[in-house]
Amino acid sequence: MFKISFYIVMLISIISNAQQTTKTCSLYGKITDNKTHEEIPFASIILYKNDTSKVAVSTSDINGDYCFKNIATGKYKLSVVYVGYTKHDIKNIAFNANSPTKIDIQLATNNIKLDEVQVVSYCIPKIDGDMKSSGTVTREEYQNMATRTVNKQGYLKKEKGITIRGGRTTPVQYNTEEYHRIYENEYKDSKKDPLSTFSIDVDKASYSNIRRMINQNQLPQPDAVRIEEMINYFNYNYPQPTDEHPFSINTEYTDCPWNKNHHLIHIGLQGKQIDIKNLPTNNLVFLIDVSGSMMDENKLPLLKSGLRLLVEQLREEDKVSIVVYAGAAGVVLPTTSGKNKDKIYDALDNLQAGGSTAGGEGILLAYKTAKENFITKGNNRIILATDGDFNVGVSGDGELVRLIEKQREDGVFLSVLGFGTGNYKDSKMEQLADKGNGNYAYIDNILEAKKVLVKEMGGTLLTIAKDVKLQLEFNPAFVKGYRLVGYENRLLNNEDFNDDKKDAGELGSGHTVTAIYEIIPAGSSELIASIDSLKYQQPKQTPAPLAFNNEVMTIKFRYKEPKESHSKLISHVVLNKKINFNSSSENCKFACAVAEFGLLLRDSKFKGETNYKEIIALAKQAKGKDDEGYRAEFIKLVEMAEILKTNVK
């Protein structure tokens, strides 16, 4: 009875406190996205008297809530501003000082496309010292400013050898985004190449990067489209593992929706979900690019807001350090308890962009910092946040990869968060995350930051299985040829499967991994590229043993526990029990819709009979439970791409 009374009193107290909090606000409400209805944290809400005189500024909290206190009676204007959204104004708000007013605000994403202009000079925004604030330098002078520094007020410090010219020009960057060339997987003959081996990929950067481009009214270039990352952006309803292994294995054998003459194998892995409360202690190093290329609103400002979301989730036992790099690297926050959030926030808020990009030096310092604070049974991880535009010191892809490979053996993982447009180096960042035993995400808005750093925090921070590889052996009695859809940069040599020294992908807590094989059935008259008969080799063709005549393929999986160096092996057989595509699961149907979209964006020679309308219809059919709106957003994205494709001449 005492316990019940106690909880009743506590409940009344909570309700009373909430009511009192509301009463102390002259104006309060919630900021959300007008399409997904997700809360928008850290939006700026500005209050004006008589439309022009600024009275107060508030910031929405992690739940999107804001509050203004002690506002005098009168009429006001409210403005809400956030990166990636259209500014929202509400005029003629009448306040009564004795009666709180609630106004909920929905923001619309800003899809404005910027016109391309010619660069003639670069502007120095502010000058510290006796020089005037308006002036420009030539491009050559700007590029030679390899050691620009910024003082605490955000002013560019005066440097020797820089001549300031009169006139002021808005700085503009050329589009120098970089992507690795993708050569799509071809069909393999199951008699001559019965094995297919690849590493898993839980990276999701390609999808959000493509979304950014389409929202800017442009179709992505083909090499930005990595189909496996598009598919794996979405969560699928695979069952949790029930045995000693950290992931469940799920397969479906069905028809191929974009080629009626082909079949399809759908493979889904579901990582074990671990409650955030039970995560190991975190030793995190935020490695932040504060070079001049990070000045844009969708870079350093968005980066800081995103990391604030992650800090909000940290526990007292968790530790955070902050390392930054521009012309040089340095520690701006020594290891700090997750309890001291204000101290971490202050360190983030004080960051300013300026200078060149010594990324290699920053990576070395971040690993040194992580090792100094290493937690033996904890999660030791560097989170690199950058646009990838390294240009000082160790900067080449090969050099950086070797640097990462040398460091990862000490048990510190590296995850990468990509930001920005124009000079974005996707190819570099993907490699760094892959070789650093981490994952790679592209952050195009604050909701994506919340998805990656809050909702999927366990998967982002906690690895439950590393070096996960798959090897499929196809039975030629049922399979004439096969093709892996996507994963072009994750292919392994067949002998790599049993080699525990070969690096492969990592699986995080709660992560799902999906792969699709397109199958040419046995008996098909379709031709597959082949080689001439061998002169000195006379391979003997033997039929499959009768005991295996009902098996389409065998899938083998290898993985290591996060702290182990020896792998474990699992085998899974797919029987010849093909189902009609209409009877396949929502998981399979939606993954196929995303794969088809990728094939169209790439204008792939393997796209078959697919088209935008069929993709939209299939995605709608397989939308299923979509509480967070990601699948609905995908459908809208396909619709936008169809319009853009129609308008391309």
Secondary structure, 3 states (H helix, E strand, C coil): CHHHHHHHHHHHHHHHHHHHHHHHEEEEEEEEECCCCCECCCCEEEEEECCCEEEEEEECCCCCEEEEECCCCEEEEEEEECCCECCEEEEEEEEECCECEECCEEECECCCCCCCCCCCCEECCCEECCCCCCCEECHHHHHCCCCCCECCCCCEECCCCCCCECCCCCCCCCCCCECCCCCCCCCEECCCCCEEEEECCCCCHHHHHHHHHHHCCCCCCHHHCCHHHHHHCCCCCCCCCCCCCCEEEEEEEEECCCCCCCEEEEEEEEECCCCHHHCCCEEEEEEEECCHHHCCCCCHHHHHHHHHHHHHHCCCCCEEEEEEECCCEEEEEEEEECCCHHHHHHHHHCCCCCCCCCHHHHHHHHHHHHHHCCCCCCEEEEEEEECCCCCCCCCCHHHHHHHHHHHHHHCCEEEEEECCCCCCEHHHHHHHHHHCCCCEEECCCHHHHHHHHHHCHHHHHCEEEEEEEEEEEECCCCEEEEEECCCHHHECCHHHHHCCCCCCEEEECCCEEEEEEEEEECCCCCCCCCCCCCCCCCCCCCCCCHHHCCEEEEEEEEEECCCCCCCEEEEEEEECCCECHHHCCHHHHHHHHHHHHHHHHCCCCCCCCCCHHHHHHHHHHCCCCCCCCHHHHHHHHHHHHHHHHHHCC
